[in-house]
Amino acid sequence: MSSNGMFDLTGKIAAIIGGASGIGEAVTLGAVKMGATVTCLDVKADAAAATAAKAGGGATSGVVDITDAASVNAALDAIVAQHGRLDIVICTPSINVRKKILDYQGEELARVLNVNISGNFNVLQAAGRIMTAQRTGSIVLFSSIRSLVVEPGQSVYSATKAGILQLARGAACEFGPYGVRVNCVGPGVVETPLTAPIKANADWYNAYAAKNSFNRWAQPEEMVGPTLFLASDAASYVNGTIIYADGGWLAQDGRFTPPGM
């Protein structure tokens, strides 16, 4: 296989969940450019359809609620019914309630856990059922730098991002013997609808930019390469791991440069 062929997604059938906006939208557009046949899935039907239309290349759209296992199963089964298989599933959605532990309400805790943990579990289970039966496939979930580092107000979100990584690792162990790979992307700070409240606060926005070695935020398009690498045959021996795409956030200890350096 040529080096270009390893990264080529031509002929691959892909479902991109959360594809209506942010990172999911960028990945949808990128996957189509790489040759994949893509179904853009999102809880927002009109936005998903708009992304599919923007992507072109025969991309289609559908509705899915990852917190509803039946909805996830139906959406992925529909793709298999149409195309005969499912090669790639990428799941990007998550939510965050920024509050200190002592201020958290039970309903808020349940909501974040339901989307971030139960939702990703539902996707893993539905995609794993299909892919282990066909004995091939790649699943990519979205963790975060928050799987390793935390700050005030991020305890629950961080716990779920660590949980997503461990779900992926567990699934990799269980699905690997059937030829199915499961991995994570771990973004740093990315300009998306989820992080819009931070961008609106200049001090907060600039502090996050200064934390990584590039001194800037990422754009959603910069998550496409790591994601589609994990989805592609170029990552055929990559399983149960995470690629941190964080601009050096985790490598950089502090913001002070010693004199003479």
N, C-alpha and C positions, 0 to 999 in steps of 0.2 A: 504494500500500500504506500502511495506517495505521501509526503508530509502534508501536502494540501488535502489529500483525501482523509487523513486522520481527523481534521477539523471540519470537514465538509458534512453538513447535515442533510444533504439531498436524499430524499426517500424516507427520512425519519418522520414519524408521526409524533407530534408533541402537543401536550396540554400545558398551558401556562396559566396558573391560577393567580389571580390578582393582577391580571394583565391590563386592566383598564387605566392604570395610572402609575406614576412613579417608576420604580425599578421594574415592576412587572411589564409596564408598557414598553420600556426600553428593551427588555429582553425579548418581548414579542416581536418587535421590529427587527431586532438583531437576528433572531432565529429564522425569520422569513428570509432575510438577506443571505443567510448561510444555507438556504435551500430546504429548510424543514417545512412540512405541512403542519400548520399551527392552528389550534383552537384556543382562542383567547377566552378564558373563563373568569367571571367576576360576579360579585353580588349585585353589581350595577349593570343591568342589561344594556342600556343605551350607550354607556361609556365603553363597555366591552365591544359592542358592535362598531363604535367609532374607531377604536384602536385597530380592529381587524380590517376595517376599510382603509385606514391609513397605512397599514402594513402591506396590503395588496398580496400578490402571490397566492391567491386562493385561500387566504386566511379566513377562518370563520369564527363565530363567537357563540357563547352560551352562558347560562346563569348557573352559579353554584354558590352555596353557603357552606363554608368549610366546617361550621359548627354543627351541621346536620349531616350525619353519616349517610343517610339515604340520598340526600342531594348530591354528595360527592360520588357515591357509587353510580347514581343515574347518569351524571355528567360524563364520567370516564367510560362507563359501559356504552354510552351513545357513540363515543368516538371509536371504540372497538367495533361496534356494529357497523359503522360507516366505512372504516378503513381496514378492518381485519386484525389490527394489532395496535399497541401503544408503546412507543419506544422511549419517550421522554416525558416526565412529569416534573414541573418546576412550581414550587409553592412559595409565594412571596408575602402574603398578608400577615400582619400582626398589629396589635394595638398596644397603647401605653397609657396608663394613668399615673402621672408624676405626683406622688405624694409620699411623705415620710410614713414609716410603718405605723406609728402611733395615730396617724390621721386617716389611715386607710379604712374604708367601709367594706363590709362583707360583700355587698353587691358589686363593688368595684373589683375586688379580688376575684370574684367568680367570673366576671366579664372578661378580664384579662386572661385568666387561666383557660376559659372556654375557647377563646379565639386562638391563643398562642399555643396551648398544649393540646387540648382536645381537637382543635381544628387540624393541626399538623398530624396528630395521630390518625384522624379520619382519613387524611390524604395518604399517609403511609399505608394504612390498612387496605384502602381501595386500590391504590396503585400496585401494592405488593401482591394482592390477590391476582390481579391480571398478569403482572410481569413474571411472577414465579411460575404461573401456568404456562406462559409462552417461553420461559427460560431465557429471557433477555430483557434488558431495560435499564434505564438510569433515572434515579429520583434525586432531585436537588431541593433541599430545604434552605430556609434563610435563618441563620443564627445571627450573631453580632459580636462585636468586641465586648459587649456587655455579658457575654458568656464567661469572660475572664475578669473584667474590671467593672467597678460599680462606683456610683456617687450617690449622695443624698437624694432621695426621691425616686430611685431607680431599682429598689430592691426586688419588687415583684417582676418587673419587666426583665431584669437581669436573670432572675431565677428561671423565667420561662425560656429565655434564650439559651441558657445552659441546658435546660431540659430538652429543647429542640435538638441540640447537638447530641445529647445522650440518646434520644429517640432514634436519631439517624444512625448512630453507632450500633445500637441494638439491632436495628433493622438490617444494617449492613452484615452483621454476623448471621442473622437468620436467613436473609435473602441471597447472600453471596453464593452459597452452594447451588443456587438455581440460575446463576449467571446475571443476577441483578445487583447493580451498584447503588449505594445510597451515600450521599455526601452533603456537606453544607457550604454555603458562602457566609463569611462573617464580615459584613460591611463595617466601616467606621461611620463617620458622619456624612450623610448623603442628603442633598437638597431634594426632598420629597414632600408630599402633602402631610405626612406624619410629623416632619420636623419643621413645618411652617411656623409654629409658635416660637421656636428658637430663633429662626431667621428674623422674626419681627423684633427681637431684642438684640440690639447691636452689641452690647457688652457680652452677652451669652454667646452669640454667634461667633464673635471674634475670639473668645476664649477657647472655643472648640477648634477653631481654625488653627490657633497657635499650638494646640496640643499635638498635632501631627507634624512630621518633618517637612511636608510640603506647604504648611501654613495656609491651607485652604480646605474647603469642603469638596467632596466628590460630587460629580453629577451622576444621575442615574445611568447614563450611557457607559460610565466607567465600571459598572458592575456586570455588563454584558459579557465581556471577555472571560472573566473567571467562571461565570455561570455556565456559559456554553462550552467552555473547556471541559468542565465536569460532566456535561451532558454528552459530549462527543466521544468518538472512538479514541481520540488522543489520550483520554483518561481511562483507558480500558483496564488498567491495573491499579486504579485509584479507588479506594473503597473505605468507608467509615471514617473519613477525615474531614477537615475544614480548611478552606482557603480564606485567610483574612485579607480583605482588600480595604486597608485602613489608612493608607498613606504614611505608614510608619508609626501610628499612634501607639501600638503595643510595644514597639521597639524603643521608644523614646521615654526616658525616665526623667520627668520634670521639664521645666521650661528655662532653666538658668544655664547659660553658657559660661563656664569658668573663664577667668581672665587668661588671655594668651592663647585661647583655643580658636 
